[in-house]
Amino acid sequence: MSDELEPISAEQARAILEAAIRQRLGDQWDDEEEGWTLVTGHDYMARLVRGSVTLDFYVDLLGQVRVETSTRNINRENGTLLLVILMGLSIVIALLIVRIVSIG
């Protein structure tokens, strides 16, 4: 008897992942008009989005499936946009300072 655990293959993980998605969301989960959109994924993971809800499906090396649900937060998106704008302004200001110092 061996104590070593044998990890599942990528093909097995993909089959388990697809079965878990179908079990949770139904056979028509990827319907173009009302279904979920596959944003990213590989043999061991899939991220599906519909509206503001995100489902992350993970298959571990032993074939166990974990599903995480999250919702987009408008405040977080606005904060990210504000952060990007501030970083851009900081770069522009830094370039202006360098230009002024190099001229003088």
C-alpha positions in Angstrom: 0.0 0.0 0.0 1.4 3.4 -1.0 1.0 6.6 1.0 1.7 8.7 -2.1 -1.2 10.6 -3.6 -1.5 10.5 -7.4 -2.5 13.8 -8.9 -5.1 13.8 -11.6 -4.2 14.6 -15.2 -5.0 17.9 -17.0 -7.6 16.0 -19.1 -9.3 14.7 -15.9 -9.3 18.1 -14.3 -10.9 19.7 -17.4 -13.7 17.0 -17.4 -14.3 17.6 -13.7 -14.3 21.3 -14.2 -16.8 21.2 -17.1 -19.1 18.8 -15.1 -19.0 21.2 -12.1 -19.9 24.2 -14.2 -22.8 22.3 -15.8 -24.0 21.1 -12.5 -24.0 24.5 -10.9 -25.2 26.6 -13.9 -27.0 24.1 -16.2 -26.3 22.9 -19.7 -27.0 26.3 -21.3 -24.6 28.2 -19.0 -22.8 29.8 -22.0 -26.0 31.0 -23.8 -25.0 34.2 -25.8 -27.9 36.3 -24.6 -28.5 35.3 -21.0 -25.6 33.0 -20.1 -22.3 33.4 -18.4 -19.1 34.6 -20.1 -15.9 32.6 -19.7 -13.3 35.4 -18.9 -10.3 33.2 -18.3 -9.5 29.6 -17.6 -7.3 26.5 -18.1 -7.6 22.8 -17.3 -7.7 23.5 -13.5 -9.6 26.8 -13.3 -12.4 28.8 -14.9 -13.6 32.4 -14.2 -17.2 33.1 -15.4 -18.9 36.4 -15.3 -22.5 37.5 -15.7 -23.5 41.1 -14.8 -21.8 42.0 -11.6 -21.4 38.3 -10.4 -18.2 36.4 -10.8 -17.8 32.7 -10.3 -14.4 31.1 -9.9 -14.2 27.3 -10.3 -11.0 25.6 -9.1 -10.0 21.9 -9.4 -7.2 20.8 -7.1 -4.7 18.1 -8.0 -6.9 15.5 -6.3 -10.0 16.3 -8.3 -11.9 18.3 -5.6 -13.8 21.4 -6.9 -14.0 24.7 -5.1 -16.3 27.5 -6.2 -15.9 31.1 -5.1 -18.5 33.7 -5.7 -17.9 37.5 -5.7 -19.7 40.6 -6.9 -18.2 43.7 -8.4 -18.2 46.7 -6.2 -18.8 50.0 -8.0 -16.8 51.9 -5.3 -13.8 49.7 -5.8 -14.0 50.3 -9.6 -14.2 54.0 -9.1 -11.3 53.9 -6.6 -9.2 52.0 -9.2 -10.0 54.6 -11.8 -9.1 57.4 -9.4 -5.8 55.7 -8.6 -4.9 55.3 -12.2 -5.7 59.0 -12.9 -3.6 60.1 -9.9 -0.7 57.9 -11.0 -0.8 59.5 -14.5 -0.9 63.0 -13.0 2.1 62.2 -10.8 4.1 61.0 -13.8 3.2 64.2 -15.8 4.2 66.4 -12.8 7.4 64.5 -12.3 8.3 64.9 -16.0 7.5 68.7 -15.9 9.8 69.1 -12.8 12.6 67.2 -14.7 12.1 69.4 -17.7 12.1 72.6 -15.6 15.3 71.5 -13.8 17.1 70.5 -16.9 16.4 73.9 -18.6 17.5 76.0 -15.7 
